[in-house]
Amino acid sequence: MRILGITVPNEKRLEIGLTCIYGIGRSSACRILDQVGIDRGVKAKNLSPDEENKIRLIVEKILIEGNLKREISANIKRLKDIKSYRGVRHMKRLPVRGQRTKTNSRTVRGNVRKTMASGRRKETKT
């Protein structure tokens, strides 16, 4: 089954198979299947052409794939342009949503972990 140029796996349950489309997660997939009235456990290969078309109609109304990526990047660009806190964090390639940076986010920042040598200096009595 193909929806907007994306192939939905035939061997997976539709609930999971629809999530291969960027912008559709588990909850969206379940909501789509409930609107159409199709069981979530049905596999894509067992669908009738009529049911496939019903799913296609609903999915075409949702913002997915390229359009969604374009909108997300436009939102990030807007934040950078107005120099908001979140925009500055995006520019510096740091975590945006309040995560800590002392121990995590090392791969993004490019820091190499430095280990402290234990027992390097011993205290001496004077």
Summary of the structure (lengths in Angstrom):
residues: 126
radius of gyration: 24.1
end to end distance: 81.2
largest distance: 90.0
contacts: 283
relative contact order: 0.10
helix: 49%
strand: 5%
